[in-house]
Amino acid sequence: MESVNIKELNERIQRESAFVDIITMEMNKVIVGQKHLVENLLIGLLADGHILLEGMPGLAKTLAINTLATIVDAQFSRIQFTPDLLPADVIGTMIYSQKSEQFQVKQGPIFANFVLADEINRSPAKVQSALLEAMQERQVTIGDNTYKLPKPFLVMATQNPVEQEGTYPLPEAQVDRFMLKVVVDYPKKEEERLIIRMHNSKEFPKASAQLKPEDIVRAREVVKDVYMDEKIEKYIVDIVYATRTPQEYGLGKLKDLIQYGASPRASISLAMAAKAYAFIKRRGYVIPEDVRAVCYEVLRHRIGLTYEAEAENMTTDQIISEIINAVEVP
């Protein structure tokens, strides 16, 4: 009985996930390398989660989300966060019109399908929380009225790890709202040569609109249907629990290194991201490899390190590696 369902599901997923190739192909026209970034953008898009990007300036973070918006034929807006930015600059405000003698709502740049929040750690907490409320509630209140944000709605926030002067680091509770934290690395030498060649050519390649936002909304429904076995669910819970009580998993040495573990949001995100990853890999069911593939991105920003860990130069990635190696695979 079960096997038939899986077979049907697999065929359906293969039909529905054809557009993943379309997106990847179009992205590759414009973006050289950065497969990891493109894959995580797709996971965020399909699992309906927001993405926090960390990487040096000039690594095609803006270009990536801009290209994705073009391919999906969706609205794109970019908000550059600065120390003097106000919440009204992000979500919008009421403007008095002398002509009609009443207040009119002017919607801010957050009303788009793809929002790039550039250098989010450069603006004060009130602006960050205005953005994060919109991310969580998918709606914005201006004056007395509440407005729903368009679907799909994806926020991609970037942080530059370089300058710590004059930055306002995101509070833990807010970082938790991002489904994935992706660390973007430099391109390889060969890729960088291609980048130079592309920029020196007469015409810079452009992506073309291939899909509609509705396609993404439909694909999300299919992603939810990807089959996840109880064993995989247990595996996810075990991994998340190991960040809270490592001593129960034979990881007593991590106890003094972890200040706080991942929240239940992490378990939800891990399950959703694993399903999206299986979908991208054209499978109708989740395997442990899917969970491991998205594990770092989902948990990286949700584990708090103690001063001791920082003194020993331990990173969250090393802790996640230890946990993955220790937790039993179904």
C-alpha positions in Angstrom: 0.0 0.0 0.0 2.7 2.5 1.1 5.0 1.7 -1.7 2.4 2.5 -4.3 1.8 5.9 -2.7 5.5 6.6 -2.7 5.7 5.7 -6.4 2.8 8.0 -7.3 4.2 10.7 -5.1 7.6 10.4 -6.7 6.2 10.7 -10.2 4.1 13.8 -9.2 7.1 15.4 -7.5 9.2 14.8 -10.6 6.6 16.5 -12.8 6.2 19.4 -10.5 9.8 20.0 -9.7 10.8 20.5 -13.4 10.9 24.2 -12.9 13.8 23.9 -10.4 15.9 23.2 -13.4 14.5 26.2 -15.2 15.4 28.5 -12.3 18.9 27.0 -11.9 19.6 27.3 -15.6 18.6 31.0 -15.7 20.5 31.7 -12.5 23.6 30.2 -14.0 23.4 32.5 -17.0 24.0 35.5 -14.6 25.7 34.0 -11.6 29.0 32.2 -11.8 29.4 29.4 -9.2 27.8 30.1 -5.8 25.7 26.8 -6.2 25.3 26.7 -2.5 23.7 30.1 -2.4 21.4 29.4 -5.3 20.3 26.1 -3.7 19.5 27.7 -0.4 17.6 30.5 -2.1 15.4 27.8 -3.7 15.0 26.1 -0.3 13.9 29.3 1.3 11.5 30.0 -1.6 9.9 26.5 -1.5 9.8 26.1 2.3 8.5 29.7 2.7 11.3 30.8 5.0 13.5 33.9 5.2 17.2 33.8 4.6 20.0 35.5 6.5 23.2 35.9 4.4 26.6 36.5 5.8 29.5 37.3 3.5 31.9 39.9 2.3 30.7 42.7 0.1 30.8 41.9 -3.6 29.9 38.2 -3.6 26.8 38.6 -5.8 24.3 38.5 -2.9 22.2 41.3 -4.3 22.6 40.0 -7.8 21.3 36.6 -6.8 18.0 37.7 -5.3 17.5 40.3 -8.0 17.9 37.6 -10.7 15.6 35.2 -8.8 12.9 38.0 -8.7 13.3 38.5 -12.5 13.0 34.8 -13.2 9.8 34.4 -11.1 8.5 37.7 -12.6 8.0 39.1 -9.1 8.3 42.5 -7.5 11.7 43.1 -6.0 12.7 45.9 -3.6 16.0 46.6 -1.9 16.2 48.4 1.4 19.6 49.7 2.4 19.7 49.8 6.2 21.5 52.8 7.7 21.8 54.1 11.3 19.2 56.9 10.6 16.6 54.6 8.9 13.1 54.8 10.5 10.4 52.1 10.6 8.2 54.2 8.4 10.9 54.1 5.7 10.5 50.3 5.6 6.8 49.6 6.0 5.3 52.9 4.9 3.4 55.8 6.4 0.3 58.0 6.3 0.7 61.1 4.1 -1.7 64.1 4.3 -3.0 65.0 0.9 -4.1 68.6 0.6 -6.1 67.9 -2.5 -8.5 65.4 -0.8 -7.9 66.9 2.7 -7.3 63.5 4.2 -4.6 61.0 5.0 -3.5 58.6 2.4 -1.5 55.5 3.0 1.9 55.3 1.2 3.1 51.7 1.3 6.8 51.2 1.9 9.3 49.1 0.0 8.4 46.0 2.1 5.4 45.5 -0.2 7.1 43.3 -2.7 7.6 39.5 -3.2 11.3 39.6 -2.7 12.8 42.1 -0.2 16.5 42.5 0.2 17.4 44.0 3.5 21.0 45.0 2.9 23.3 45.3 5.9 20.5 44.7 8.4 22.8 45.0 11.3 23.5 48.7 10.5 20.2 50.0 11.7 18.8 50.4 15.2 16.5 47.8 16.9 13.2 49.6 16.1 13.7 49.3 12.4 14.9 45.7 12.7 11.8 44.7 14.7 9.5 46.5 12.2 10.9 44.3 9.5 10.9 41.2 11.6 7.3 41.7 12.6 6.4 41.9 8.9 8.4 38.7 8.3 6.6 36.8 11.0 3.0 38.0 10.6 3.1 38.5 6.8 1.2 41.7 7.3 1.8 45.3 8.1 -0.2 47.8 10.1 -0.1 51.4 8.9 -2.3 53.8 10.9 -5.5 51.9 11.6 -5.4 49.5 8.7 -3.7 46.2 8.4 -2.3 45.2 5.0 -1.5 41.7 3.9 1.9 41.3 2.2 2.0 39.7 -1.3 2.6 35.9 -1.8 5.3 34.6 -2.1 7.0 36.9 0.4 10.7 36.3 0.9 13.1 38.4 2.9 16.8 38.0 2.3 18.9 40.0 4.8 22.6 40.4 4.5 25.2 41.1 7.2 28.7 42.0 6.6 31.0 40.3 9.1 33.8 42.8 8.5 33.0 46.0 10.3 31.8 45.6 13.8 32.0 49.4 14.5 28.6 51.1 14.4 26.6 48.0 13.9 23.6 46.8 15.9 23.8 43.0 16.1 20.5 41.2 15.7 19.0 40.0 19.0 18.8 36.2 19.4 14.9 36.2 19.3 15.0 38.0 16.0 17.7 35.9 14.4 15.5 32.9 15.2 12.9 34.1 12.6 15.2 33.4 9.8 14.9 29.9 8.5 18.4 29.7 7.1 21.7 31.4 7.7 23.9 31.0 4.7 27.6 31.9 4.7 28.7 33.0 1.3 32.3 32.3 0.4 34.7 33.6 -2.3 34.4 32.0 -5.8 37.1 29.6 -6.9 39.9 30.9 -9.1 38.4 29.5 -12.4 35.1 31.0 -11.5 36.6 34.4 -10.8 38.3 34.3 -14.3 34.8 33.7 -15.8 33.4 36.6 -13.8 36.1 38.9 -15.2 35.4 37.7 -18.7 31.7 38.2 -18.3 32.2 41.8 -17.1 34.6 42.5 -19.9 32.2 41.3 -22.6 30.0 43.8 -24.5 26.8 42.6 -23.0 26.2 41.5 -19.5 23.9 38.4 -19.6 20.4 38.9 -18.3 17.9 36.3 -17.0 14.4 36.3 -18.4 11.1 35.8 -16.8 10.2 32.1 -17.0 7.6 31.6 -14.2 4.9 33.4 -12.3 4.6 34.0 -8.6 1.6 31.7 -8.6 3.8 28.8 -9.7 5.8 29.2 -6.5 2.7 29.2 -4.3 1.6 26.0 -6.0 5.0 24.4 -5.7 4.9 25.1 -1.9 1.7 23.0 -1.6 3.5 20.1 -3.3 6.5 20.5 -1.1 4.3 20.0 1.9 3.1 16.7 0.5 6.7 15.2 0.4 6.6 12.1 2.6 8.5 12.2 5.9 8.8 9.0 7.9 8.4 8.9 11.7 12.0 7.8 11.9 13.2 11.0 10.1 11.0 13.1 12.5 12.6 11.4 15.4 16.1 12.0 13.9 15.3 15.8 13.5 14.1 16.0 17.1 17.2 14.2 18.3 19.5 16.6 16.5 17.7 19.6 18.0 17.5 18.1 21.4 21.3 17.4 21.3 21.8 21.2 21.1 19.9 21.6 24.4 21.0 18.6 26.4 24.2 17.3 24.7 25.2 15.1 27.7 22.2 12.8 26.9 23.9 12.0 23.6 27.3 11.3 24.9 28.5 14.9 24.2 29.2 16.0 27.7 32.1 18.1 26.6 29.7 20.4 24.7 27.7 21.2 27.8 29.9 24.0 28.9 30.3 25.4 25.3 26.6 25.8 24.5 24.8 28.7 26.3 21.4 27.9 24.8 20.2 25.4 22.3 17.8 25.6 19.3 14.1 26.4 19.7 11.1 24.4 18.5 11.2 26.7 15.5 14.4 25.0 14.5 12.7 21.6 14.4 9.9 23.1 12.2 12.4 24.7 9.9 14.6 21.6 9.7 11.6 19.5 8.7 10.4 22.1 6.1 13.9 22.7 4.7 14.6 18.9 4.4 11.3 18.5 2.5 12.3 21.3 0.1 15.7 19.8 -0.4 14.2 16.4 -1.3 11.9 18.3 -3.7 14.9 20.0 -5.4 16.6 16.6 -5.6 13.4 15.3 -7.3 12.4 12.9 -4.6 9.0 12.3 -3.0 10.3 11.3 0.4 12.9 12.6 2.9 16.1 10.7 3.6 18.6 11.4 6.5 21.0 12.9 3.9 18.5 15.7 3.2 18.3 16.6 6.9 22.1 16.6 7.2 22.4 18.8 4.0 20.3 21.6 5.5 21.3 21.1 9.1 24.1 23.7 9.2 22.1 26.4 7.5 19.1 25.8 9.8 21.0 25.5 13.1 24.0 27.8 12.6 22.4 30.9 14.0 20.2 29.2 16.7 22.9 27.9 19.0 24.4 30.4 21.5 28.0 29.9 22.5 29.4 30.5 25.9 32.5 32.7 26.5 34.4 29.5 27.1 33.6 28.3 23.6 34.7 31.6 22.1 37.9 31.4 24.1 38.5 28.0 22.6 37.7 29.3 19.1 34.8 26.9 18.8 32.3 27.8 16.1 28.7 26.7 15.9 29.5 24.8 12.7 32.0 22.6 14.7 29.4 22.0 17.3 26.8 21.0 14.7 29.4 18.6 13.1 30.0 17.0 16.5 26.2 16.6 17.0 25.6 15.1 13.5 28.4 12.6 14.1 27.0 11.6 17.5 23.3 11.4 16.8 22.2 8.0 15.6 21.1 7.9 11.9 17.8 6.0 11.3 
